[in-house]
Amino acid sequence: MSPTNWSILVILYCAISFTFASDPDTLQDLCVALPSSGVKVNGFACKPETNITAEDFFFDGLANPKAINNTVGSLVTAANVEKISGLNTLGVSLSRIDYKPKGLNPPHTHPRATEIVFVLEGELDVGFITTSNKLIAKSIKKGEIFVFPKGLVHYQKNNGDKASSVISAFNSQLPGTLSIASALFGSTPTVPDDVLAQAFQIDTKLVDQVKTKLAPKKST
């Protein structure tokens, strides 16, 4: 086989591999989620079409800001497949994020989606970190947009003295959120103290202090 023909075969193989690696197209008009079935095949089983109503595709939970009662000063209200069953298999979702003055949406990742935010009110400092540890950061204000690539650590902070809010869009029905601090210091069971102490080059006593603050709240 000539070098030219070999090169063509390699290119074709790479193209085919890339094609199969992408998400498959939907095979029906809709597949309203039926979580009660207990069946999951990279998504939820479908509700019988005869039982589908307009309410399966409706949600009014993003219309107004929510009360923020936490130490970081921000609150995420999700509009994903868990709230809108009609989103099942459609590959999109939204969230609303509200921030108190100086409120922070702490560093986190979305393992299954790219995120794009649109500022409704206020001004925010936003940024993400690449795998080469480069920070891409900017201040954005009302009417402006910023994008966080899939899987990369990112954050938003209200840099003003007034409340702010954004609408976030995702190319996933359930993007998932992994908060860096909570995952490392508030997991169940917990990550060993010596692992965290060595990773962050801090004393184990400080590790315990941080774990105490980030431990999951017990329901009453």
C-alpha positions as CSV (number, residue, x, y, z in Angstrom):
1,M,0.0,0.0,0.0
2,S,1.4,3.4,-1.0
3,P,2.0,6.1,1.7
4,T,-0.7,8.2,0.0
5,N,-3.4,5.4,0.3
6,W,-2.3,4.7,3.9
7,S,-2.7,8.4,4.8
8,I,-6.2,8.4,3.3
9,L,-7.2,5.3,5.3
10,V,-6.0,6.9,8.5
11,I,-7.9,10.1,7.9
12,L,-11.1,8.1,7.1
13,Y,-10.7,6.0,10.2
14,C,-10.3,9.2,12.4
15,A,-13.4,10.8,10.8
16,I,-15.5,7.6,11.3
17,S,-14.3,7.3,15.0
18,F,-15.2,11.0,15.6
19,T,-18.6,10.4,14.1
20,F,-19.4,7.5,16.4
21,A,-18.1,9.3,19.4
22,S,-20.7,12.0,19.2
23,D,-24.2,11.8,20.8
24,P,-26.7,9.9,18.7
25,D,-29.7,11.8,17.2
26,T,-33.1,11.2,18.8
27,L,-35.1,8.4,17.2
28,Q,-38.6,9.8,17.9
29,D,-40.3,13.1,18.2
30,L,-40.2,13.1,22.0
31,C,-39.5,10.9,25.0
32,V,-41.1,12.4,28.1
33,A,-39.2,11.0,31.1
34,L,-40.8,8.4,33.3
35,P,-38.5,8.2,36.3
36,S,-40.9,5.8,38.2
37,S,-40.0,3.0,35.8
38,G,-36.6,2.7,37.3
39,V,-35.1,2.0,33.9
40,K,-32.2,4.2,32.7
41,V,-30.3,3.8,29.4
42,N,-28.2,7.0,29.3
43,G,-31.4,8.8,30.2
44,F,-34.9,7.9,31.4
45,A,-37.5,5.6,30.0
46,C,-40.3,7.2,28.0
47,K,-43.8,7.9,29.2
48,P,-46.5,6.4,27.0
49,E,-47.4,8.9,24.4
50,T,-51.1,8.8,25.2
51,N,-50.3,10.1,28.7
52,I,-48.2,13.1,27.5
53,T,-49.6,16.6,28.2
54,A,-48.3,20.2,27.8
55,E,-47.4,20.2,31.5
56,D,-44.6,17.8,30.7
57,F,-42.9,20.6,28.7
58,F,-43.6,23.5,31.1
59,F,-41.8,25.0,34.1
60,D,-42.2,28.5,35.7
61,G,-39.5,28.2,38.3
62,L,-37.0,30.6,36.7
63,A,-39.3,33.6,36.5
64,N,-38.4,35.2,39.8
65,P,-35.3,35.3,42.1
66,K,-35.2,32.9,45.0
67,A,-34.3,33.6,48.7
68,I,-30.5,32.9,49.3
69,N,-29.8,31.4,52.6
70,N,-26.2,30.0,52.4
71,T,-22.7,31.2,53.2
72,V,-21.5,31.6,49.6
73,G,-24.3,34.1,48.6
74,S,-25.6,32.5,45.5
75,L,-28.4,30.1,44.6
76,V,-28.9,27.9,41.4
77,T,-32.4,27.0,40.3
78,A,-32.2,24.3,37.7
79,A,-34.6,23.7,34.8
80,N,-33.4,20.2,33.7
81,V,-35.0,16.9,33.0
82,E,-35.6,16.4,36.7
83,K,-37.9,19.4,36.6
84,I,-39.1,19.3,33.0
85,S,-39.7,15.7,32.0
86,G,-40.2,16.6,28.4
87,L,-36.5,17.5,28.1
88,N,-35.6,13.8,28.2
89,T,-33.3,12.9,25.2
90,L,-33.4,16.5,23.9
91,G,-29.9,17.5,25.1
92,V,-30.7,21.0,26.5
93,S,-31.5,22.6,29.9
94,L,-31.4,25.9,31.7
95,S,-30.7,27.3,35.1
96,R,-31.2,30.6,36.9
97,I,-28.4,31.8,39.2
98,D,-29.1,34.5,41.7
99,Y,-26.3,36.3,43.7
100,K,-26.3,38.5,46.7
101,P,-23.9,41.5,46.6
102,K,-20.4,39.9,46.5
103,G,-22.1,36.5,46.3
104,L,-20.1,33.7,44.7
105,N,-20.9,30.6,42.7
106,P,-17.8,28.6,43.9
107,P,-15.4,26.9,41.5
108,H,-17.2,23.8,40.0
109,T,-17.5,21.8,36.8
110,H,-20.3,20.4,34.6
111,P,-19.0,17.0,33.5
112,R,-21.6,16.6,30.8
113,A,-22.1,20.0,29.3
114,T,-20.8,23.3,28.0
115,E,-22.4,26.3,29.7
116,I,-23.3,29.7,28.4
117,V,-24.5,32.5,30.7
118,F,-26.6,35.6,29.9
119,V,-26.6,38.3,32.5
120,L,-30.1,39.4,33.5
121,E,-29.0,42.0,36.2
122,G,-25.8,43.3,37.7
123,E,-22.2,42.7,36.9
124,L,-20.1,39.6,37.5
125,D,-16.4,38.5,37.5
126,V,-16.3,35.1,35.7
127,G,-13.6,32.8,34.6
128,F,-12.6,29.2,33.8
129,I,-9.3,27.3,34.0
130,T,-7.8,25.3,31.2
131,T,-6.0,22.0,31.6
132,S,-2.8,23.9,31.2
133,N,-3.8,25.9,34.3
134,K,-4.4,29.1,32.4
135,L,-7.2,31.4,33.8
136,I,-9.5,32.9,31.2
137,A,-11.4,35.6,33.1
138,K,-13.6,38.7,32.4
139,S,-16.1,41.0,33.9
140,I,-19.5,40.9,32.3
141,K,-22.6,43.0,32.8
142,K,-26.4,43.1,32.0
143,G,-27.1,41.8,28.5
144,E,-23.7,40.2,28.0
145,I,-22.8,36.5,27.5
146,F,-19.9,34.3,28.6
147,V,-19.1,30.6,27.8
148,F,-17.6,27.9,30.0
149,P,-16.3,24.9,28.1
150,K,-17.4,21.5,29.0
151,G,-15.8,19.9,32.0
152,L,-13.5,22.9,32.9
153,V,-13.4,24.4,36.4
154,H,-15.2,27.8,36.4
155,Y,-16.8,30.3,38.8
156,Q,-18.9,33.5,38.9
157,K,-18.8,36.2,41.5
158,N,-21.0,39.3,41.9
159,N,-18.6,42.2,42.0
160,G,-21.2,44.8,42.8
161,D,-23.1,46.1,45.8
162,K,-26.5,45.1,44.3
163,A,-28.1,41.7,43.7
164,S,-27.4,40.1,40.3
165,S,-28.7,37.2,38.3
166,V,-28.0,35.2,35.1
167,I,-29.7,32.6,32.9
168,S,-27.4,29.6,32.1
169,A,-28.0,27.3,29.1
170,F,-26.5,23.8,28.8
171,N,-26.2,21.3,25.9
172,S,-27.4,18.5,28.2
173,Q,-30.7,17.6,29.8
174,L,-28.8,16.9,33.0
175,P,-25.3,18.5,33.0
176,G,-24.4,17.6,36.5
177,T,-22.4,19.9,38.9
178,L,-19.3,19.0,40.8
179,S,-18.4,21.6,43.3
180,I,-14.6,21.4,43.9
181,A,-14.6,22.4,47.6
182,S,-17.6,20.3,48.5
183,A,-16.4,17.3,46.6
184,L,-13.0,17.3,48.2
185,F,-13.9,18.3,51.8
186,G,-17.5,17.3,52.1
187,S,-17.7,13.9,50.4
188,T,-19.3,10.8,52.0
189,P,-17.3,8.9,53.1
190,T,-14.7,11.7,53.4
191,V,-11.4,11.9,51.5
192,P,-8.6,11.0,54.0
193,D,-7.1,14.0,55.8
194,D,-3.5,13.1,54.9
195,V,-4.4,13.0,51.2
196,L,-5.9,16.5,51.3
197,A,-3.1,17.8,53.6
198,Q,-0.4,16.6,51.1
199,A,-2.3,17.8,48.1
200,F,-2.9,21.3,49.4
201,Q,0.4,21.4,51.4
202,I,-1.5,22.3,54.6
203,D,-1.8,20.9,58.1
204,T,-4.3,18.1,58.8
205,K,-5.9,20.3,61.5
206,L,-6.8,22.9,58.9
207,V,-8.2,20.1,56.7
208,D,-10.5,19.1,59.6
209,Q,-11.6,22.7,60.1
210,V,-12.6,23.0,56.4
211,K,-14.4,19.7,56.5
212,T,-16.4,20.8,59.4
213,K,-17.6,23.9,57.5
214,L,-18.4,21.9,54.3
215,A,-19.9,18.8,55.9
216,P,-23.4,17.9,54.5
217,K,-26.1,19.4,56.6
218,K,-28.1,16.7,58.5
219,S,-31.9,16.8,57.8
220,T,-34.1,17.3,60.8
